[in-house]
Amino acid sequence: MKHKKLLQDLFHAAVDAALPEHTIRNYLPHPPVGRTVVIGCGKAAATMAKAFEEAWEYPLEGIVVTRYGHKVPTRSIKVLEASHPIPDEAGMAAALEMQALVANLTSEDLVVFLVSGGGSALLTLPAEGISLEDKKILNTKLLQSGANIREMNCVRKHLSRVKGGRLAETIWPAQCVTLAISDIPGDDLSVIASGPTEPDETTLTNAQAILSKYRIDGPKSIIDSLASSNAETPKSDNPIFKNVHSYLIATPQQSLEAAAAVAKENGFNPIILGDAIEGEAREVARVLAGITKQVIRHNQPVQKPCVLLSGGETTVTVNGNGRGGRNVEFLLSLAIELNGLDGVWAFAGDTDGIDGTEDNAGALITPDTLKRAGEIGLDAKLMLADNNGYTFFTQLNDLVITGPTLTNVNDFRAIVIDTLI
C-alpha cells in the first residue's frame, strides 16, 4: 500500500504546483490608465480568473470559458462553461461575447488573457463558411487520428476567427498580457489553446499536409477554407502583436520538480526523464519499460530505490471499440511489457483530472496487475488491441478518480522501483 500512496502523493504534488492560486501573483501587470478587461479559456480558466481577481487591487471586468463542471465562484469575472474536447454552441457563444467585450478598446486599456489547455475546443468560432457541425466532425477525426497536439492545433488555427493570433487582432490597440498554464510539450505559447493572442508561424500548406498525412478527407467546407488565402493566420511581423506580452505561470517541468522533491523526502532517488515526451502511448510505455529494466539490472540511469518521472502528451490511434484514454492505454501497455516484474509500481494520469473523455484522472499498476487480471478472465493484450484500458482498470479497481483538478499541465507519469528485488 505504501507504494500506491507514494504514487498518489507524487501526483497530488504535481497538481498542487500548477494551481493558479500559487503562481499568478508573481505575474500581475501594472494597472492601466483605462479599463482592465479579463478574458480567458481553458480547463483552468475559472480558477485562473478567481486567483487573478483575488490578487488584483483595481477595478476589472471580464468573461472566461471553461469546461463543464470546472466552474468556481468569482466576484467580477463571468464564468461560462462549454464542451471539451468536442466544441459546442456554448463555446461559440462565449467566443462571440468575449470578442464583443474586447472590441473597440483603446491603447490606455489592458486586456489580461488567461489561457490553459483545452482552450482550443472551449473557445470556438469557426471561420466564415464553416459550420459548427463541420468543426465537430473535423475535431473528432483529428482526435482519433493519432495526430499530436501541435498538428491538431495547426489545423484548428487556420479554421478559426479567434485562434492563431486572431483574437489579438480584435484586442488591438489595447495592451494585452497573456498568462498561460502550459499543457504543451516544449511550452510553446503559440500552441497552447491554439495561441489566440500569439503570432502563428505555421501555414495553410502545413495544415493541408497534416490532413493529408492522417488521411482526413473533409468536410468539404474545411477543405475549401484551407484552399483560400484568407484563412492564413497573422505572423510575427504583424503590428497587432506589438502590445502583447506573454508569460508562462505554470509548466510541466515545475510539476515534475515538485513530485521529485516528494520522492526524495520519501527515500527514493528521483530522475526526471523529460517533460515533453510524445508518441503513441503504447510505444512510450515500451521505452519506459526498457528503462525500468535497465534500472533493475544495472542501477542505470539512476540507483534504486527510485522514481522515474516524466511528462508530455502521448497520442492514441484509435483502432478498437473500447473505452480508454491515453494514460490507461500507456499503463496497460506498460503492464504487458513489465510482465509482472517484482518491485515495480506505476501511475499515469492527466493533471486536469480527466483522462481523455472519461471520469478518471488515470490508473495504477502493481507487480500483480496481470496476475489479478488473469484471475478474473481479463486478457490484457486483447484489451489493449481494442483500446479498452478504462474497462481493464475498472475491473481491477485500479482507476484513480480525483474529479476536475482545475489546472492542467498535461500528463504525469511515475514509475516506482523499490529495492526488494
Helices and strands as residue ranges (DSSP letters): H 2-17, G 20-22, G 24-27, E 36-41, H 45-55, E 61-67, E 77-82, H 89-102, E 110-115, H 119-122, H 132-145, H 149-157, H 166-171, E 175-181, G 192-194, H 204-213, H 220-226, G 229-231, G 239-241, E 244-250, H 252-265, E 269-280, H 281-298, E 306-315, H 326-338, E 344-350, E 362-365, H 369-375, H 380-385, H 389-395, E 399-400, E 411-417
